[in-house]
Amino acid sequence: MRIGRRVRLLAGVLTLALAAGCGGAKVEAVSGPARPSAGGTVKIAVNPWVGYEASAGVIAYLLEKKLGYTVERKELAEQVSWEGFEKGDVDVIVENWGHEDLKKTFIQGRKVAVEAGSTGNKGVIGWYVPKWMVDKYPDITDYRNLNKYASLFRTPESGGKGQLLFGDPSYVSNEEALIKNLGLDLKVVVGGSEAALIESATQAQKQRRPLLFYFWNPHWLFSRIDLVRINLPPHTPGCDADPKKVACDYAELDLDKIVSRRFAESGGRAYQLVRNFSWTNAAQNAVADDITNHGMSVEEAARKWVEANESVWSPWIPR
């Protein structure tokens, strides 16, 4: 039973008692401004990229301010987030980037998690170079020409090969298999974070320094820097089924939400809000841009978006 309901029941008993004690005199209830009824605690995993933070921030803001829940934000890598379903440490993963292996383990196998619908965001992972490189080397966007330009991407970390800069080690990655199976003279160098990728791309643009790097859309960076995607062999159904034999580009992903089975069964209005949440790449990028480039906290950016977009989020609120 929720605390809010318990309070209302006690208030009703008190009203009857007062009425009886006053010889049946009518007692008027005092009305006041509507407040969200108190809820429980929702544990949201926060994975290490700002677009995820934007989505998680808006969901958390609505849970707290509109439904009266307490939200625990847990900064976790993707794999660890899934493990949290089994341990009871995580209720919600806000943005899943195609982890079919983890779905097989935790949804189909261990049965501790369930899908909770699309976020509305379309995710595209790929390899990118700054546009100035394409202007200078027009054929560089064809993966078959990358070996011709590999020397441009050499760094002290790449051991004589061209560097392919990667981000957080927990990210979805086919890079090692692609390099091997496409016969590319490249080496994956792990930058360690989204911030490292952004800084490298920014400097590559300012200093006209060659850079080949792993990145993804939606992301606010595309509104700041002109980036061009490398054309890898087109994705076809099943071409990435065997991780060791991948020789194709990433598929466009319909990003989805994953929740613990316990939360889906007993999360009430909080679960319904998470399930109803769905917005656009542009909306996520706007909140992410405020967080990254306008000095706002996640909560400030979420509040700004919520205040300006009631017509979008109002249907998410369970009635």
TORKOL-4160 file (C-alpha; in steps of 0.2 Angstrom, whole numbers, padded with zeros to 4 digits, m for minus):
319
<pt num="1" X="0000" Y="0000" Z="0000"/>
<pt num="2" X="0007" Y="0017" Z="m0004"/>
<pt num="3" X="0009" Y="0030" Z="0010"/>
<pt num="4" X="m0002" Y="0042" Z="0001"/>
<pt num="5" X="m0017" Y="0030" Z="0002"/>
<pt num="6" X="m0013" Y="0026" Z="0020"/>
<pt num="7" X="m0014" Y="0044" Z="0024"/>
<pt num="8" X="m0031" Y="0046" Z="0015"/>
<pt num="9" X="m0038" Y="0031" Z="0024"/>
<pt num="10" X="m0033" Y="0038" Z="0041"/>
<pt num="11" X="m0040" Y="0055" Z="0037"/>
<pt num="12" X="m0056" Y="0047" Z="0032"/>
<pt num="13" X="m0057" Y="0038" Z="0049"/>
<pt num="14" X="m0053" Y="0054" Z="0058"/>
<pt num="15" X="m0066" Y="0063" Z="0049"/>
<pt num="16" X="m0079" Y="0050" Z="0054"/>
<pt num="17" X="m0073" Y="0050" Z="0072"/>
<pt num="18" X="m0075" Y="0069" Z="0073"/>
<pt num="19" X="m0092" Y="0069" Z="0065"/>
<pt num="20" X="m0098" Y="0056" Z="0078"/>
<pt num="21" X="m0090" Y="0066" Z="0092"/>
<pt num="22" X="m0099" Y="0082" Z="0087"/>
<pt num="23" X="m0116" Y="0074" Z="0087"/>
<pt num="24" X="m0116" Y="0071" Z="0068"/>
<pt num="25" X="m0111" Y="0089" Z="0064"/>
<pt num="26" X="m0104" Y="0090" Z="0046"/>
<pt num="27" X="m0086" Y="0091" Z="0044"/>
<pt num="28" X="m0080" Y="0099" Z="0028"/>
<pt num="29" X="m0063" Y="0093" Z="0020"/>
<pt num="30" X="m0051" Y="0107" Z="0017"/>
<pt num="31" X="m0045" Y="0107" Z="m0001"/>
<pt num="32" X="m0028" Y="0113" Z="m0006"/>
<pt num="33" X="m0016" Y="0112" Z="m0021"/>
<pt num="34" X="m0014" Y="0095" Z="m0029"/>
<pt num="35" X="0002" Y="0086" Z="m0024"/>
<pt num="36" X="0009" Y="0070" Z="m0032"/>
<pt num="37" X="0005" Y="0055" Z="m0021"/>
<pt num="38" X="0021" Y="0048" Z="m0012"/>
<pt num="39" X="0028" Y="0034" Z="m0021"/>
<pt num="40" X="0043" Y="0022" Z="m0018"/>
<pt num="41" X="0061" Y="0022" Z="m0024"/>
<pt num="42" X="0066" Y="0020" Z="m0042"/>
<pt num="43" X="0084" Y="0014" Z="m0046"/>
<pt num="44" X="0090" Y="0021" Z="m0063"/>
<pt num="45" X="0106" Y="0016" Z="m0071"/>
<pt num="46" X="0115" Y="0030" Z="m0079"/>
<pt num="47" X="0127" Y="0024" Z="m0093"/>
<pt num="48" X="0142" Y="0035" Z="m0098"/>
<pt num="49" X="0136" Y="0046" Z="m0112"/>
<pt num="50" X="0127" Y="0062" Z="m0111"/>
<pt num="51" X="0112" Y="0057" Z="m0122"/>
<pt num="52" X="0108" Y="0044" Z="m0110"/>
<pt num="53" X="0110" Y="0056" Z="m0096"/>
<pt num="54" X="0098" Y="0067" Z="m0105"/>
<pt num="55" X="0084" Y="0054" Z="m0106"/>
<pt num="56" X="0087" Y="0048" Z="m0088"/>
<pt num="57" X="0087" Y="0066" Z="m0082"/>
<pt num="58" X="0069" Y="0069" Z="m0090"/>
<pt num="59" X="0062" Y="0053" Z="m0083"/>
<pt num="60" X="0069" Y="0055" Z="m0066"/>
<pt num="61" X="0063" Y="0073" Z="m0065"/>
<pt num="62" X="0045" Y="0068" Z="m0070"/>
<pt num="63" X="0045" Y="0053" Z="m0058"/>
<pt num="64" X="0051" Y="0065" Z="m0044"/>
<pt num="65" X="0041" Y="0081" Z="m0048"/>
<pt num="66" X="0025" Y="0074" Z="m0055"/>
<pt num="67" X="0023" Y="0057" Z="m0047"/>
<pt num="68" X="0031" Y="0059" Z="m0030"/>
<pt num="69" X="0044" Y="0045" Z="m0032"/>
<pt num="70" X="0062" Y="0045" Z="m0025"/>
<pt num="71" X="0075" Y="0042" Z="m0039"/>
<pt num="72" X="0092" Y="0034" Z="m0036"/>
<pt num="73" X="0104" Y="0037" Z="m0050"/>
<pt num="74" X="0118" Y="0024" Z="m0052"/>
<pt num="75" X="0132" Y="0028" Z="m0063"/>
<pt num="76" X="0136" Y="0011" Z="m0071"/>
<pt num="77" X="0144" Y="0004" Z="m0086"/>
<pt num="78" X="0132" Y="m0005" Z="m0098"/>
<pt num="79" X="0136" Y="m0023" Z="m0093"/>
<pt num="80" X="0136" Y="m0019" Z="m0075"/>
<pt num="81" X="0119" Y="m0011" Z="m0077"/>
<pt num="82" X="0112" Y="m0027" Z="m0083"/>
<pt num="83" X="0119" Y="m0037" Z="m0069"/>
<pt num="84" X="0111" Y="m0025" Z="m0057"/>
<pt num="85" X="0094" Y="m0032" Z="m0062"/>
<pt num="86" X="0098" Y="m0049" Z="m0054"/>
<pt num="87" X="0106" Y="m0041" Z="m0039"/>
<pt num="88" X="0091" Y="m0029" Z="m0036"/>
<pt num="89" X="0102" Y="m0014" Z="m0038"/>
<pt num="90" X="0094" Y="m0008" Z="m0054"/>
<pt num="91" X="0076" Y="m0005" Z="m0060"/>
<pt num="92" X="0078" Y="0004" Z="m0076"/>
<pt num="93" X="0090" Y="0005" Z="m0091"/>
<pt num="94" X="0084" Y="0020" Z="m0100"/>
<pt num="95" X="0094" Y="0017" Z="m0117"/>
<pt num="96" X="0099" Y="0000" Z="m0123"/>
<pt num="97" X="0110" Y="0000" Z="m0139"/>
<pt num="98" X="0107" Y="m0017" Z="m0146"/>
<pt num="99" X="0114" Y="m0028" Z="m0133"/>
<pt num="100" X="0106" Y="m0044" Z="m0140"/>
<pt num="101" X="0119" Y="m0055" Z="m0131"/>
<pt num="102" X="0113" Y="m0047" Z="m0114"/>
<pt num="103" X="0095" Y="m0049" Z="m0118"/>
<pt num="104" X="0098" Y="m0067" Z="m0122"/>
<pt num="105" X="0106" Y="m0069" Z="m0105"/>
<pt num="106" X="0096" Y="m0058" Z="m0093"/>
<pt num="107" X="0079" Y="m0058" Z="m0102"/>
<pt num="108" X="0077" Y="m0075" Z="m0110"/>
<pt num="109" X="0089" Y="m0085" Z="m0099"/>
<pt num="110" X="0089" Y="m0079" Z="m0081"/>
<pt num="111" X="0072" Y="m0070" Z="m0084"/>
<pt num="112" X="0076" Y="m0056" Z="m0072"/>
<pt num="113" X="0073" Y="m0042" Z="m0085"/>
<pt num="114" X="0060" Y="m0037" Z="m0098"/>
<pt num="115" X="0059" Y="m0025" Z="m0113"/>
<pt num="116" X="0049" Y="m0009" Z="m0109"/>
<pt num="117" X="0047" Y="m0002" Z="m0127"/>
<pt num="118" X="0056" Y="0010" Z="m0138"/>
<pt num="119" X="0064" Y="0027" Z="m0132"/>
<pt num="120" X="0059" Y="0034" Z="m0149"/>
<pt num="121" X="0077" Y="0037" Z="m0153"/>
<pt num="122" X="0086" Y="0030" Z="m0168"/>
<pt num="123" X="0104" Y="0025" Z="m0165"/>
<pt num="124" X="0117" Y="0024" Z="m0178"/>
<pt num="125" X="0135" Y="0018" Z="m0173"/>
<pt num="126" X="0149" Y="0021" Z="m0186"/>
<pt num="127" X="0166" Y="0027" Z="m0190"/>
<pt num="128" X="0168" Y="0045" Z="m0193"/>
<pt num="129" X="0181" Y="0058" Z="m0200"/>
<pt num="130" X="0180" Y="0077" Z="m0200"/>
<pt num="131" X="0173" Y="0084" Z="m0215"/>
<pt num="132" X="0189" Y="0094" Z="m0220"/>
<pt num="133" X="0197" Y="0077" Z="m0223"/>
<pt num="134" X="0184" Y="0072" Z="m0235"/>
<pt num="135" X="0186" Y="0089" Z="m0244"/>
<pt num="136" X="0205" Y="0085" Z="m0245"/>
<pt num="137" X="0203" Y="0066" Z="m0249"/>
<pt num="138" X="0186" Y="0063" Z="m0257"/>
<pt num="139" X="0188" Y="0044" Z="m0258"/>
<pt num="140" X="0192" Y="0042" Z="m0240"/>
<pt num="141" X="0174" Y="0038" Z="m0235"/>
<pt num="142" X="0176" Y="0021" Z="m0244"/>
<pt num="143" X="0183" Y="0008" Z="m0232"/>
<pt num="144" X="0192" Y="0000" Z="m0246"/>
<pt num="145" X="0203" Y="0016" Z="m0247"/>
<pt num="146" X="0207" Y="0017" Z="m0228"/>
<pt num="147" X="0223" Y="0007" Z="m0230"/>
<pt num="148" X="0229" Y="0021" Z="m0242"/>
<pt num="149" X="0227" Y="0034" Z="m0229"/>
<pt num="150" X="0231" Y="0024" Z="m0214"/>
<pt num="151" X="0248" Y="0033" Z="m0211"/>
<pt num="152" X="0238" Y="0049" Z="m0208"/>
<pt num="153" X="0230" Y="0041" Z="m0193"/>
<pt num="154" X="0246" Y="0035" Z="m0185"/>
<pt num="155" X="0249" Y="0039" Z="m0166"/>
<pt num="156" X="0262" Y="0034" Z="m0153"/>
<pt num="157" X="0248" Y="0022" Z="m0147"/>
<pt num="158" X="0244" Y="0014" Z="m0163"/>
<pt num="159" X="0261" Y="0005" Z="m0166"/>
<pt num="160" X="0264" Y="0009" Z="m0184"/>
<pt num="161" X="0246" Y="0006" Z="m0189"/>
<pt num="162" X="0232" Y="0019" Z="m0192"/>
<pt num="163" X="0223" Y="0023" Z="m0176"/>
<pt num="164" X="0204" Y="0020" Z="m0174"/>
<pt num="165" X="0200" Y="0029" Z="m0158"/>
<pt num="166" X="0187" Y="0021" Z="m0147"/>
<pt num="167" X="0177" Y="0027" Z="m0132"/>
<pt num="168" X="0172" Y="0018" Z="m0116"/>
<pt num="169" X="0177" Y="0000" Z="m0116"/>
<pt num="170" X="0159" Y="m0005" Z="m0111"/>
<pt num="171" X="0152" Y="0002" Z="m0128"/>
<pt num="172" X="0145" Y="m0010" Z="m0141"/>
<pt num="173" X="0160" Y="m0014" Z="m0152"/>
<pt num="174" X="0163" Y="m0024" Z="m0168"/>
<pt num="175" X="0179" Y="m0014" Z="m0172"/>
<pt num="176" X="0192" Y="m0028" Z="m0169"/>
<pt num="177" X="0182" Y="m0040" Z="m0180"/>
<pt num="178" X="0180" Y="m0027" Z="m0194"/>
<pt num="179" X="0198" Y="m0023" Z="m0194"/>
<pt num="180" X="0203" Y="m0041" Z="m0196"/>
<pt num="181" X="0190" Y="m0047" Z="m0208"/>
<pt num="182" X="0191" Y="m0031" Z="m0219"/>
<pt num="183" X="0210" Y="m0032" Z="m0219"/>
<pt num="184" X="0213" Y="m0015" Z="m0213"/>
<pt num="185" X="0229" Y="m0008" Z="m0207"/>
<pt num="186" X="0222" Y="0000" Z="m0192"/>
<pt num="187" X="0223" Y="m0003" Z="m0173"/>
<pt num="188" X="0209" Y="0001" Z="m0160"/>
<pt num="189" X="0215" Y="0013" Z="m0147"/>
<pt num="190" X="0204" Y="0015" Z="m0132"/>
<pt num="191" X="0201" Y="0034" Z="m0127"/>
<pt num="192" X="0191" Y="0028" Z="m0112"/>
<pt num="193" X="0176" Y="0039" Z="m0112"/>
<pt num="194" X="0164" Y="0049" Z="m0122"/>
<pt num="195" X="0173" Y="0065" Z="m0117"/>
<pt num="196" X="0189" Y="0059" Z="m0124"/>
<pt num="197" X="0181" Y="0056" Z="m0141"/>
<pt num="198" X="0173" Y="0073" Z="m0141"/>
<pt num="199" X="0189" Y="0082" Z="m0136"/>
<pt num="200" X="0198" Y="0073" Z="m0150"/>
<pt num="201" X="0185" Y="0077" Z="m0163"/>
<pt num="202" X="0185" Y="0095" Z="m0157"/>
<pt num="203" X="0204" Y="0097" Z="m0158"/>
<pt num="204" X="0205" Y="0087" Z="m0175"/>
<pt num="205" X="0193" Y="0101" Z="m0182"/>
<pt num="206" X="0202" Y="0116" Z="m0174"/>
<pt num="207" X="0220" Y="0110" Z="m0179"/>
<pt num="208" X="0215" Y="0100" Z="m0195"/>
<pt num="209" X="0223" Y="0085" Z="m0187"/>
<pt num="210" X="0218" Y="0068" Z="m0195"/>
<pt num="211" X="0206" Y="0058" Z="m0185"/>
<pt num="212" X="0196" Y="0042" Z="m0188"/>
<pt num="213" X="0185" Y="0038" Z="m0173"/>
<pt num="214" X="0170" Y="0028" Z="m0167"/>
<pt num="215" X="0155" Y="0038" Z="m0164"/>
<pt num="216" X="0136" Y="0038" Z="m0164"/>
<pt num="217" X="0120" Y="0048" Z="m0167"/>
<pt num="218" X="0110" Y="0055" Z="m0159"/>
<pt num="219" X="0123" Y="0066" Z="m0152"/>
<pt num="220" X="0124" Y="0085" Z="m0150"/>
<pt num="221" X="0142" Y="0085" Z="m0157"/>
<pt num="222" X="0134" Y="0084" Z="m0175"/>
<pt num="223" X="0127" Y="0102" Z="m0173"/>
<pt num="224" X="0145" Y="0108" Z="m0168"/>
<pt num="225" X="0156" Y="0099" Z="m0180"/>
<pt num="226" X="0154" Y="0093" Z="m0198"/>
<pt num="227" X="0158" Y="0074" Z="m0197"/>
<pt num="228" X="0156" Y="0062" Z="m0211"/>
<pt num="229" X="0153" Y="0043" Z="m0209"/>
<pt num="230" X="0164" Y="0030" Z="m0217"/>
<pt num="231" X="0155" Y="0018" Z="m0229"/>
<pt num="232" X="0158" Y="0001" Z="m0222"/>
<pt num="233" X="0150" Y="m0014" Z="m0231"/>
<pt num="234" X="0131" Y="m0012" Z="m0229"/>
<pt num="235" X="0122" Y="m0021" Z="m0215"/>
<pt num="236" X="0111" Y="m0035" Z="m0219"/>
<pt num="237" X="0101" Y="m0046" Z="m0208"/>
<pt num="238" X="0112" Y="m0059" Z="m0199"/>
<pt num="239" X="0129" Y="m0051" Z="m0205"/>
<pt num="240" X="0134" Y="m0048" Z="m0187"/>
<pt num="241" X="0127" Y="m0064" Z="m0179"/>
<pt num="242" X="0144" Y="m0071" Z="m0176"/>
<pt num="243" X="0155" Y="m0057" Z="m0167"/>
<pt num="244" X="0171" Y="m0065" Z="m0174"/>
<pt num="245" X="0165" Y="m0064" Z="m0192"/>
<pt num="246" X="0158" Y="m0047" Z="m0193"/>
<pt num="247" X="0162" Y="m0038" Z="m0209"/>
<pt num="248" X="0148" Y="m0026" Z="m0211"/>
<pt num="249" X="0142" Y="m0009" Z="m0204"/>
<pt num="250" X="0132" Y="m0007" Z="m0189"/>
<pt num="251" X="0113" Y="m0008" Z="m0191"/>
<pt num="252" X="0102" Y="0007" Z="m0187"/>
<pt num="253" X="0095" Y="0003" Z="m0170"/>
<pt num="254" X="0078" Y="0007" Z="m0162"/>
<pt num="255" X="0084" Y="0011" Z="m0145"/>
<pt num="256" X="0074" Y="0003" Z="m0131"/>
<pt num="257" X="0071" Y="0003" Z="m0112"/>
<pt num="258" X="0075" Y="m0012" Z="m0101"/>
<pt num="259" X="0068" Y="m0014" Z="m0084"/>
<pt num="260" X="0069" Y="m0028" Z="m0070"/>
<pt num="261" X="0055" Y="m0040" Z="m0070"/>
<pt num="262" X="0051" Y="m0036" Z="m0052"/>
<pt num="263" X="0049" Y="m0017" Z="m0057"/>
<pt num="264" X="0038" Y="m0022" Z="m0072"/>
<pt num="265" X="0027" Y="m0032" Z="m0060"/>
<pt num="266" X="0026" Y="m0020" Z="m0045"/>
<pt num="267" X="0032" Y="m0003" Z="m0051"/>
<pt num="268" X="0015" Y="0004" Z="m0053"/>
<pt num="269" X="0014" Y="0021" Z="m0060"/>
<pt num="270" X="0033" Y="0023" Z="m0061"/>
<pt num="271" X="0034" Y="0008" Z="m0072"/>
<pt num="272" X="0020" Y="0015" Z="m0083"/>
<pt num="273" X="0029" Y="0032" Z="m0085"/>
<pt num="274" X="0045" Y="0023" Z="m0090"/>
<pt num="275" X="0036" Y="0012" Z="m0103"/>
<pt num="276" X="0026" Y="0027" Z="m0110"/>
<pt num="277" X="0042" Y="0038" Z="m0112"/>
<pt num="278" X="0046" Y="0041" Z="m0130"/>
<pt num="279" X="0054" Y="0056" Z="m0139"/>
<pt num="280" X="0065" Y="0061" Z="m0153"/>
<pt num="281" X="0083" Y="0062" Z="m0157"/>
<pt num="282" X="0081" Y="0081" Z="m0158"/>
<pt num="283" X="0073" Y="0082" Z="m0141"/>
<pt num="284" X="0087" Y="0072" Z="m0133"/>
<pt num="285" X="0101" Y="0082" Z="m0142"/>
<pt num="286" X="0093" Y="0098" Z="m0135"/>
<pt num="287" X="0094" Y="0092" Z="m0117"/>
<pt num="288" X="0111" Y="0085" Z="m0120"/>
<pt num="289" X="0117" Y="0101" Z="m0127"/>
<pt num="290" X="0111" Y="0111" Z="m0112"/>
<pt num="291" X="0120" Y="0099" Z="m0101"/>
<pt num="292" X="0137" Y="0099" Z="m0111"/>
<pt num="293" X="0138" Y="0117" Z="m0118"/>
<pt num="294" X="0127" Y="0128" Z="m0108"/>
<pt num="295" X="0133" Y="0124" Z="m0090"/>
<pt num="296" X="0117" Y="0116" Z="m0084"/>
<pt num="297" X="0115" Y="0102" Z="m0072"/>
<pt num="298" X="0106" Y="0087" Z="m0078"/>
<pt num="299" X="0091" Y="0092" Z="m0067"/>
<pt num="300" X="0091" Y="0110" Z="m0074"/>
<pt num="301" X="0092" Y="0104" Z="m0092"/>
<pt num="302" X="0078" Y="0092" Z="m0089"/>
<pt num="303" X="0067" Y="0105" Z="m0080"/>
<pt num="304" X="0069" Y="0117" Z="m0095"/>
<pt num="305" X="0064" Y="0104" Z="m0107"/>
<pt num="306" X="0049" Y="0098" Z="m0096"/>
<pt num="307" X="0043" Y="0116" Z="m0094"/>
<pt num="308" X="0043" Y="0119" Z="m0113"/>
<pt num="309" X="0036" Y="0103" Z="m0119"/>
<pt num="310" X="0021" Y="0098" Z="m0108"/>
<pt num="311" X="0011" Y="0093" Z="m0123"/>
<pt num="312" X="0025" Y="0080" Z="m0127"/>
<pt num="313" X="0027" Y="0072" Z="m0109"/>
<pt num="314" X="0009" Y="0074" Z="m0102"/>
<pt num="315" X="0003" Y="0058" Z="m0111"/>
<pt num="316" X="0017" Y="0049" Z="m0103"/>
<pt num="317" X="0010" Y="0052" Z="m0086"/>
<pt num="318" X="m0002" Y="0037" Z="m0080"/>
<pt num="319" X="m0019" Y="0042" Z="m0076"/>
